[in-house]
C-alpha cells in the first residue's frame, strides 16, 4: 500500500511537470510579437464609372501576411499580394440610338501592400481598417459594339498606382485557419481619361474579397 502511494505521488508530480511545460509553451506562443501566414481567395470586382453595375468580375487574391502585436487586443498587419481587379459587363448598354455595347471587360493585375490595424476578441476573431497601395502590372480592356465601332484603347491608359481604403474582418475557424472578408475602394481615380460616351469620366476600383487565411501559430 505504501509503495502504491509513493507511485501515485511520483506520477502526480510527473503529470504536474508536463502541465507546467504545456502552459509555458502556450504562453510563449501567445506572447510572440510576430505571426506569419498565407492568404488566398477571390476578389469580386466592379469599376465604378464604366456604365455597368454588379460585381461580375472575379480575380485572384493571394500572398503572404505578417501580424505584429501592439497591445493585448490590437495587432497591425502587412501583406504582400498579387491581386486581380476590374469589371465585366452583364447584358448590354445603349451608347446612343442605333449603337450599344454587347460585351465589355477590364482586367487589372496589381502587386498590392495593405496595412491594417486589427482588433482581436478573446476568440481570436478580429476586424479592422487601413489602407493599401497597389502597383499596376498589366491592364487589358475590350469593348464590343453593335454596329462595330473601332476604339484604340491604348489612348486611355490606367494609372500605375491605386490607393485604397480597406475594411477587414476575420472569423477564427480552427487552429490557425481563418475565414477572411474584405472590402476596399479606390481613394483616387484609377483613370481620368476614358472613351467618350462609353464611360462616365473618372473610374474607381470597387472590390469585395473572400479569402482563407492560415497563420502559423
Secondary structure, 3 states (H helix, E strand, C coil): CHHHHHHHHHHHHHHHHHHHHHHHHHHHHHCCCEEEEEEEEEEEEEEECCCCCCCCEEEEEEEEEEEEECCCCEEEEEEEEEEEEEEECCCCEEEECCEEEEEEEEEEEEEEEEEEEEEECCCCCEEEEEEEEEEEEEEEEEEEEECCCCCCHHHCCCCCEEEEEEEEEEEEEECCEEEEEEEEEECCCCECCCCCCCCCCCEEEEEEEEEEEEECC
